[in-house]
Amino acid sequence: MTKRDPFKCFNTSEEIKRLPVMLYVRFPLSLRNVEDLLQERGIDVSHESVRFWWHRFGPMFASEIRRKRADRLRSGPQWRWHLDEVFVKVNGQRHYLWRAVDHEGEVLESFVTKTRDRKAALNFLKKTMRRYGRPKSIVTDLLRSYGAALKVIGASTLQETGRWLNNRAENSHLPFRRRERAMQRFRRMRSLQMFAAVHASVFNHFNSERSLSSRATFKLNLTAALAEWRDLCAA
């Protein structure tokens, strides 16, 4: 069966649509910043087009990245997850962005709720385990909602807590915080959920642990990531 081409009804080339989406999601840029960068390269695209392309193609790219990553992770053992939640303001109201990170710092799942009680933690855990399976251990902070949720699903023995054990999850919030400031916060819970999921997937795709590899290795990894990005959602 032939795969449907998502770019079929657009006159602009695929490369020009992929580049603004990557710039807007990956870097802390506003829509007008992306428009200015494209104009400097001789590409005349308005910021409203960038907004439309990001809403239209961003979730599609992120979904394919997550699917490929989940297939790879399910084929091997899940060693350790790090779970944490962070406060995010939506129209002046406090919401909670839950994040699951694996032992290598890759963001597995992002989940937005209005509360951080047992029900919210349970929904977050079920969604993550349904996609990636069950890990050998789960590191959390001292929030009691985690323990209560893990007890419900029969995984209380997997929980680990410690003063510095959860630094992986804490550090995973930093790229999102920088991006949040550039966007001047969010107006709807749905927009927050969509952007958090897309941002996490794109960040995972281009994250090559630059500080742990030589420049030559980093360039090879970046070239491979860019090549794979150009093939996303290709017909």
Residue pairs with C-beta under 8 A, 6 or more apart in sequence:
2 235
3 235
4 235
5 235
6 57
6 60
6 233
7 14
7 17
7 233
7 235
8 235
10 17
12 45
14 230
14 234
15 230
16 43
16 45
17 53
17 57
18 57
18 61
18 229
18 230
18 232
19 38
19 43
20 34
20 38
20 45
20 49
20 50
20 53
20 54
21 50
21 53
21 54
21 57
21 58
21 61
22 202
22 229
23 29
23 34
23 37
24 31
24 34
24 50
24 54
25 54
25 58
25 195
25 198
25 199
25 202
26 202
26 203
26 206
28 178
28 179
28 181
28 182
29 37
29 182
30 47
30 182
30 183
31 47
31 48
31 50
31 51
32 47
34 47
34 50
35 45
35 46
35 47
35 50
38 44
38 45
38 50
39 45
57 233
58 194
58 198
59 194
59 197
59 198
60 232
60 233
61 198
61 201
61 202
61 229
61 232
61 233
62 197
62 198
62 200
62 201
62 202
63 201
64 232
64 233
65 201
65 202
65 204
65 205
65 232
66 131
66 197
66 201
69 106
69 201
69 204
70 131
70 132
73 102
73 108
73 132
73 133
74 132
74 133
77 136
78 102
78 132
78 133
78 134
78 135
78 136
79 102
79 103
79 135
79 136
79 137
80 102
80 103
80 135
80 136
80 137
80 138
80 139
81 100
81 101
81 102
81 103
81 108
81 128
81 135
81 137
81 138
81 139
82 100
82 101
82 102
82 103
82 138
82 139
82 140
82 165
82 166
82 168
82 169
82 172
83 98
83 99
83 100
83 101
83 124
83 125
83 138
83 139
83 140
83 146
83 166
83 169
84 98
84 99
84 101
84 140
84 141
84 166
84 169
84 170
84 172
84 173
85 96
85 97
85 98
85 99
85 116
85 143
86 96
86 97
86 99
86 173
86 176
86 177
87 94
87 95
87 96
87 97
88 94
88 95
88 96
88 97
88 112
88 180
88 185
88 186
88 192
89 95
89 185
89 186
90 185
90 186
90 187
90 188
90 189
90 192
91 186
91 187
91 188
93 114
95 112
95 113
95 114
95 189
95 192
96 112
96 113
96 114
96 115
96 116
96 120
97 110
97 111
97 112
97 173
97 176
97 192
97 196
98 109
98 110
98 111
98 112
98 113
98 116
98 120
98 121
98 124
99 107
99 109
99 110
99 111
99 169
99 172
99 173
99 200
100 107
100 108
100 109
100 124
100 128
100 169
101 107
101 108
101 168
101 169
101 172
102 108
102 135
103 168
105 168
105 171
105 172
105 207
105 209
106 204
106 207
107 172
107 200
107 201
107 203
107 204
108 128
108 131
108 132
109 124
109 127
109 128
109 131
109 132
109 200
110 193
110 196
110 197
110 199
110 200
111 123
111 124
111 127
111 128
111 193
112 189
112 192
112 193
112 196
113 120
113 123
113 124
114 120
114 189
116 143
116 145
117 145
118 145
118 148
118 149
118 152
120 145
121 143
121 145
121 146
121 148
121 149
122 148
122 149
122 152
122 153
124 149
125 149
125 150
125 153
125 155
126 153
129 153
134 155
134 158
135 158
136 158
137 158
137 159
137 160
138 146
138 150
138 155
138 158
138 159
138 160
139 159
139 160
139 161
139 162
139 165
139 166
139 168
139 169
140 146
140 147
140 159
140 160
140 161
140 166
141 161
141 166
142 161
146 159
147 156
147 159
150 156
150 158
150 159
175 199
175 203
176 196
176 199
176 200
179 195
179 199
180 186
183 195
186 192
186 195
205 225
205 228
205 229
206 222
206 225
206 229
208 218
208 221
208 222
208 225
210 218
213 221
